[in-house]
Every structure is written in C-alpha cells, then in structure tokens.
Amino acid sequence: MALIVTGAAGFIGSNLVKALNARGEKDIVAVDNLTRADKISNLSDCEIFDFQDKQDFIAAVREGRVREDVSAVLHQGACSDTMEADGRYMMENNYRYSLDLLDWCEAREIPFIYASSASVYGSGRVFKESREHEAPLNVYGYSKFLFDQVVRRRLEEKRSQVAGFRYFNVYGPRESHKGRMASVAFHMFNQYMGTGRVRLFEGSGGYGPGEQIRDFVCVDDVVAVNLFFLDHPEISGIFNVGTGKAETFNQVAHATVNSIRRARKEPELSIEQLRDEGMLEYIPFPAQLVGKYQSFTQADVSALRAVGYQAPFLGVNEGVSRYVDTRLKAGEGA
C-alpha cells in the first residue's frame, strides 16, 4: 500500500518523508512542484517509489487516474508565502487543490491528513480551534481558513479520517529553499554566521524591541504529530500544532547565538550582554507589515491532548540548539 505525500520536497513534507523512511516506509508517491529545482536536495537522502509533478497529480486526481492502493494521503503542499498578492493563484493552489484531493479521498475512504495554519487566527489573542477566534489577515490565511470550514461541515458525515493541523511557527532542517519565508531561527543563524549579529524588529503591537512573542515549534514535533494521526485513523478533526508556550524573538536569538558560541568553545552570553556587545540589532518595523503581523501567538493544545497525543514539545532552547547543531555539522555558514 502506498502513501502519498504532497509538498514532499518542501520543508515539512521532506522531513515527513525522511521520518516515514525511518519507519520502513518506501512505497511513497512524492508530489511537488519543482519549478524551483533547488528543493530536490531535500529528497536526495530519502527513499521514494515515484515522483509526480503537482500539476500532473492534480489532473490525475480530477480525472480519477491515481493508483488505487493508497493507504493515506499526507497533504503538505501549499503556497506558504504570506506576502503573496495573487489571490487567484493562492485560492486555486491552497483551497481548490485541497478540496479536490479531499473529495477523492472521501470517495475512496482513504485517510486524509493535511496542513492548515495558525494564520487563520489573524491578530486574535485566543488560539483555539473555534470559529469565533478566526479572522485571517491575508489571502494565505484565508485560503487555509476556508478549507478548514469545508472540513468542519463534513466531519459529522465523514467516511474516513480527516485531520487538519494548524501549524504555528515551525523551524528546523530542510527549510533553506524557503528564502524569506524560512523561519526566524534560519535567518538568525545566517545573520550571526555572516555578520556576528542578529537583526530583530523594533517594538510593534505594544511589544518592546524583539519582545514580540510567538509559539515556535520544531519540525521534529510537527512530524511526530503527523505520524501519531497516521497510526490512529480513528481520530479526525482540526488541531493546533504548537508547543503551547509562546517565547520571544529575543529568546530565539539568544538560543541561536549561544548554540553557535558553544560550538566555537566561546562563553555563553545573556540577552542583555548580547545587546551590550552589539550582537542584537533592532531595525524599524516594516510599513508593509503593519496590520498584517502576528505579534503574539500561542497554541491552545488542549484538543490535541484530549485525543491522546501526550508527547512533550521541544522548547526554543533545546529545539533551536538541535537545529543549529544540525546546520553546523552540515558545514553551513562556514
């Protein structure tokens, strides 16, 4: 039986394929758009059975030409650029594509596990999987929100598993192709390795310099949640995937810099010392992000815990340190 992973050459998708390989799964159909061919490096150490271009796969789904021996679909494919201005493209890619794939899975009673996003909550202060807390700020968030609404309407009559995950701020290996949309930990690593300092936004949304606070979640934990649901096809619903504990951008910078300093046998420094030494630099808040920026996010993970997922999540200190060590061992930034 085959597993289909969309967005397989992307950040979360490739980490998921690698984890499936570690469990002995190799009959994997990897689906992605390789217009940006540099993403293929994410799959170079993975084992797959077949690769299909996203457009060819969409056409096959719509025409009923997908192989029949599929045990589950892990739908990670999406345009994740929150600054994308082409709403028509975003809705076709993130909403219509997902809807067609959901229809195909439901008709065949195939488990469907998909990526949503914490962006559906917009600038709200409550991050609980409930309609009154959802008000996306951009078309990316809206595309995810609208598909979640379809899923909600269908859950009572579902014939097989449908599980959606609202990812918070994910960081970890295999994200370099994302460019400006890569995690803050990724950019902080590059900045410190290149210039000896990290740039953060000045105060915004009532928060001080670098004190904007978000729920940063390691991709290892995101993958673990996906695998838990793959192993429990009886569980359906929409769930937040975050640590449940918000931490500041200053804390991410602190963990990033000190992880590098430890590797260099240099003494660790406090946030105050990093500021005093000029290793933290605060830059003006971008005008184009005013009113479109989440200065605070923190996952309510009570629904996830209630269905039985009890594994702990990595905090920023441990998770970012692990990430930095992986990049240093790979020779990045040298």
C-alpha positions as CSV (number, residue, x, y, z in Angstrom):
1,M,0.0,0.0,0.0
2,A,1.3,3.4,-1.0
3,L,1.4,6.7,0.9
4,I,1.0,10.0,-1.0
5,V,2.9,13.0,0.4
6,T,2.2,16.3,-1.3
7,G,4.7,19.1,-0.9
8,A,7.2,16.3,-0.5
9,A,10.2,18.3,-1.5
10,G,9.2,21.1,0.8
11,F,10.2,21.8,4.4
12,I,7.7,19.8,6.4
13,G,7.0,17.3,3.6
14,S,10.6,16.2,3.2
15,N,11.0,15.8,6.9
16,L,7.9,13.7,6.9
17,V,9.2,11.5,4.1
18,K,12.5,11.0,5.9
19,A,10.6,10.0,9.1
20,L,8.5,7.6,7.1
21,N,11.6,6.0,5.7
22,A,12.9,5.5,9.2
23,R,9.8,3.5,9.9
24,G,10.4,1.3,6.9
25,E,8.0,3.1,4.5
26,K,9.4,3.3,1.0
27,D,6.3,3.0,-1.2
28,I,5.8,6.7,-1.1
29,V,4.5,8.8,-4.0
30,A,6.2,12.2,-3.6
31,V,4.2,15.1,-5.2
32,D,5.6,18.6,-5.6
33,N,6.3,21.5,-8.0
34,L,10.0,21.6,-8.9
35,T,9.9,24.9,-10.8
36,R,12.4,25.8,-8.1
37,A,14.7,22.8,-8.6
38,D,16.9,23.5,-5.5
39,K,14.2,21.9,-3.4
40,I,15.2,18.5,-4.7
41,S,18.1,18.4,-2.3
42,N,15.6,17.9,0.4
43,L,14.7,14.4,-1.0
44,S,18.2,13.4,-2.0
45,D,18.7,11.3,1.1
46,C,15.1,9.9,1.1
47,E,13.6,6.8,-0.5
48,I,10.5,7.1,-2.6
49,F,8.7,4.9,-5.1
50,D,7.6,7.6,-7.5
51,F,7.7,11.4,-8.0
52,Q,4.8,13.3,-9.7
53,D,4.7,16.9,-10.7
54,K,2.0,18.7,-8.8
55,Q,0.0,19.8,-11.9
56,D,0.1,16.2,-13.3
57,F,-1.0,14.9,-10.0
58,I,-3.9,17.4,-9.7
59,A,-5.0,16.4,-13.2
60,A,-4.8,12.7,-12.3
61,V,-6.9,13.3,-9.2
62,R,-9.6,15.2,-11.1
63,E,-9.7,12.5,-13.8
64,G,-9.6,9.6,-11.4
65,R,-6.3,8.3,-12.6
66,V,-4.5,7.9,-9.3
67,R,-3.3,4.4,-8.3
68,E,-5.9,2.6,-6.1
69,D,-3.7,1.0,-3.5
70,V,-3.3,4.2,-1.4
71,S,-3.4,3.8,2.4
72,A,-3.3,7.5,3.3
73,V,-2.7,11.0,1.9
74,L,-0.5,13.4,3.8
75,H,-1.2,16.7,2.1
76,Q,1.6,19.2,3.0
77,G,1.6,21.0,-0.4
78,A,0.7,24.7,-0.4
79,C,1.9,28.2,-1.3
80,S,3.1,29.3,2.1
81,D,4.2,32.8,1.1
82,T,2.1,35.1,3.4
83,M,3.1,38.1,1.3
84,E,1.8,36.5,-2.0
85,A,-0.5,39.1,-3.6
86,D,-2.0,36.9,-6.3
87,G,-5.2,35.8,-4.6
88,R,-6.5,33.9,-7.5
89,Y,-3.3,31.7,-7.5
90,M,-3.5,31.3,-3.8
91,M,-7.1,30.1,-3.8
92,E,-6.5,27.7,-6.6
93,N,-3.3,26.3,-5.1
94,N,-4.3,26.1,-1.5
95,Y,-8.1,25.8,-1.5
96,R,-9.3,24.2,-4.7
97,Y,-6.5,21.7,-4.9
98,S,-7.1,20.6,-1.3
99,L,-10.8,20.3,-1.9
100,D,-10.4,18.1,-5.0
101,L,-8.0,15.9,-3.1
102,L,-10.4,15.7,-0.1
103,D,-13.2,14.7,-2.4
104,W,-11.0,12.0,-3.9
105,C,-10.0,10.6,-0.5
106,E,-13.6,10.6,0.8
107,A,-14.9,8.8,-2.2
108,R,-12.4,6.0,-1.6
109,E,-12.4,6.1,2.2
110,I,-8.8,7.0,2.4
111,P,-7.4,8.8,5.4
112,F,-6.6,12.5,4.6
113,I,-4.1,14.4,6.8
114,Y,-3.5,17.9,5.8
115,A,-1.6,21.1,6.7
116,S,-3.6,24.1,7.9
117,S,-2.0,27.1,9.5
118,A,-2.2,29.3,12.7
119,S,-2.5,32.2,10.3
120,V,-6.3,31.6,10.4
121,Y,-6.3,33.3,13.8
122,G,-5.1,36.6,12.4
123,S,-4.4,39.2,15.1
124,G,-6.6,37.5,17.7
125,R,-5.5,36.7,21.2
126,V,-7.2,33.4,21.6
127,F,-5.8,30.4,19.6
128,K,-8.4,27.8,20.0
129,E,-9.9,25.7,17.1
130,S,-13.2,27.6,17.2
131,R,-14.9,29.8,14.5
132,E,-15.2,32.9,16.8
133,H,-11.5,33.2,17.1
134,E,-10.7,33.0,13.4
135,A,-10.1,36.2,11.3
136,P,-7.2,35.8,8.8
137,L,-5.2,38.9,7.8
138,N,-4.1,37.8,4.3
139,V,-5.2,35.6,1.4
140,Y,-2.9,32.8,2.5
141,G,-4.6,32.6,5.9
142,Y,-8.0,32.9,4.2
143,S,-7.2,30.0,1.9
144,K,-6.5,27.8,4.9
145,F,-9.4,29.1,6.8
146,L,-11.9,28.4,4.0
147,F,-10.7,24.8,3.6
148,D,-11.0,24.3,7.3
149,Q,-14.6,25.4,7.1
150,V,-15.3,22.8,4.5
151,V,-13.8,20.1,6.7
152,R,-15.8,21.2,9.6
153,R,-19.1,20.9,7.7
154,R,-18.1,17.4,6.6
155,L,-16.8,15.9,9.8
156,E,-20.1,14.6,11.0
157,E,-20.7,12.6,7.8
158,K,-17.1,11.6,7.1
159,R,-16.4,8.1,5.9
160,S,-12.7,8.1,6.8
161,Q,-10.2,10.1,8.7
162,V,-9.9,13.8,8.0
163,A,-7.3,15.6,10.2
164,G,-6.0,19.1,9.8
165,F,-3.1,20.7,11.6
166,R,-2.8,24.4,12.3
167,Y,1.0,24.7,12.4
168,F,2.4,27.6,14.4
169,N,5.9,28.9,13.7
170,V,7.8,25.8,12.5
171,Y,11.6,25.8,12.3
172,G,14.1,23.0,11.5
173,P,16.2,21.3,8.9
174,R,15.3,21.3,5.2
175,E,13.9,24.8,5.0
176,S,16.7,26.7,3.2
177,H,14.7,26.8,-0.1
178,K,12.0,28.9,1.5
179,G,14.1,32.0,1.3
180,R,12.4,35.0,3.0
181,M,9.7,32.7,4.3
182,A,12.1,30.4,6.2
183,S,11.9,30.5,10.0
184,V,13.4,33.3,12.1
185,A,15.8,30.7,13.5
186,F,17.1,30.0,10.0
187,H,17.6,33.7,9.3
188,M,19.2,34.4,12.7
189,F,21.7,31.6,12.1
190,N,22.7,33.1,8.7
191,Q,22.9,36.6,10.1
192,Y,25.1,35.7,13.0
193,M,27.4,33.5,11.0
194,G,27.7,36.2,8.3
195,T,28.0,39.4,10.4
196,G,28.3,38.5,14.0
197,R,25.0,40.0,14.9
198,V,21.3,39.2,14.6
199,R,18.6,41.7,13.4
200,L,15.2,41.9,15.1
201,F,12.3,44.2,14.7
202,E,11.9,47.2,16.9
203,G,8.8,47.3,19.1
204,S,5.4,46.7,17.5
205,G,1.8,45.9,18.6
206,G,2.5,47.1,22.1
207,Y,5.7,44.9,22.4
208,G,9.2,46.1,23.0
209,P,12.2,45.6,20.7
210,G,12.5,41.8,20.0
211,E,9.8,41.1,22.5
212,Q,7.1,40.1,20.0
213,I,6.1,36.6,21.2
214,R,5.2,33.5,19.2
215,D,4.8,29.8,19.6
216,F,7.9,28.4,17.9
217,V,7.6,24.6,17.2
218,C,10.4,22.3,16.0
219,V,9.7,20.4,12.8
220,D,10.5,17.2,14.6
221,D,7.5,17.7,16.8
222,V,5.3,18.5,13.8
223,V,6.4,15.3,12.1
224,A,5.7,13.3,15.3
225,V,2.1,14.6,15.4
226,N,1.5,13.6,11.7
227,L,2.8,10.1,12.4
228,F,0.6,9.8,15.5
229,F,-2.5,10.5,13.5
230,L,-1.3,8.2,10.7
231,D,-1.2,5.5,13.3
232,H,-4.7,6.4,14.7
233,P,-7.0,6.7,11.7
234,E,-10.0,6.7,14.0
235,I,-9.1,10.3,15.1
236,S,-10.4,13.2,13.0
237,G,-10.7,17.0,13.5
238,I,-8.8,20.2,13.3
239,F,-6.0,20.6,15.7
240,N,-3.4,23.3,16.7
241,V,0.2,22.1,16.4
242,G,2.4,24.2,18.6
243,T,4.2,23.9,21.9
244,G,1.5,25.7,23.9
245,K,4.2,28.1,25.2
246,A,5.0,31.4,23.5
247,E,8.6,32.7,23.6
248,T,10.1,36.0,22.4
249,F,12.2,36.6,19.3
250,N,14.9,37.7,21.7
251,Q,14.8,34.2,23.2
252,V,15.2,32.6,19.8
253,A,18.1,34.9,19.0
254,H,19.7,34.1,22.4
255,A,19.4,30.3,21.8
256,T,20.7,30.6,18.2
257,V,23.8,32.7,19.1
258,N,24.7,30.7,22.2
259,S,24.4,27.4,20.3
260,I,27.0,28.8,17.8
261,R,29.2,30.1,20.6
262,R,29.1,26.8,22.4
263,A,30.2,25.0,19.2
264,R,33.1,27.6,19.0
265,K,34.0,27.0,22.6
266,E,33.1,30.6,23.4
267,P,31.3,31.6,26.6
268,E,27.5,31.9,26.5
269,L,26.0,35.4,27.0
270,S,22.8,36.7,28.4
271,I,20.3,38.6,26.3
272,E,21.5,41.8,28.0
273,Q,25.1,41.0,27.2
274,L,24.2,40.3,23.6
275,R,22.6,43.7,23.4
276,D,25.6,45.4,25.1
277,E,28.0,43.7,22.7
278,G,26.0,44.8,19.7
279,M,25.1,41.2,18.7
280,L,21.4,42.1,18.7
281,E,20.4,44.9,16.4
282,Y,16.9,46.3,16.2
283,I,15.6,47.5,12.9
284,P,12.5,49.6,12.0
285,F,9.3,47.6,11.7
286,P,8.4,47.3,8.0
287,A,5.5,49.5,6.9
288,Q,4.1,46.8,4.7
289,L,3.5,44.5,7.7
290,V,1.6,47.0,9.8
291,G,-1.8,45.4,10.5
292,K,-0.8,42.1,8.9
293,Y,1.7,40.9,11.5
294,Q,1.1,38.4,14.4
295,S,2.9,39.9,17.3
296,F,1.6,37.2,19.6
297,T,0.7,33.5,19.0
298,Q,0.3,30.7,21.5
299,A,-1.3,27.4,20.6
300,D,-4.1,26.1,22.7
301,V,-3.2,22.4,22.5
302,S,-6.0,21.1,24.7
303,A,-7.8,19.5,21.8
304,L,-4.6,17.7,20.7
305,R,-4.0,16.4,24.2
306,A,-7.6,15.3,24.5
307,V,-7.4,12.9,21.6
308,G,-4.4,11.2,23.2
309,Y,-1.2,13.0,21.9
310,Q,0.8,13.3,25.1
311,A,4.4,13.6,23.8
312,P,6.3,16.7,25.1
313,F,7.2,19.5,22.7
314,L,10.7,20.9,22.5
315,G,11.1,24.4,23.8
316,V,13.2,27.1,22.0
317,N,16.4,26.4,23.9
318,E,16.5,22.7,23.1
319,G,14.9,22.8,19.7
320,V,16.9,25.7,18.3
321,S,20.1,24.3,19.7
322,R,19.4,21.0,18.0
323,Y,18.7,22.8,14.7
324,V,21.9,24.9,14.9
325,D,24.0,21.8,15.6
326,T,22.5,20.1,12.5
327,R,23.4,23.1,10.3
328,L,26.9,23.4,11.7
329,K,27.6,19.7,11.2
330,A,26.4,20.1,7.6
331,G,29.0,22.8,7.2
332,E,26.5,25.6,6.7
333,G,27.7,29.1,7.3
334,A,31.3,28.1,7.3
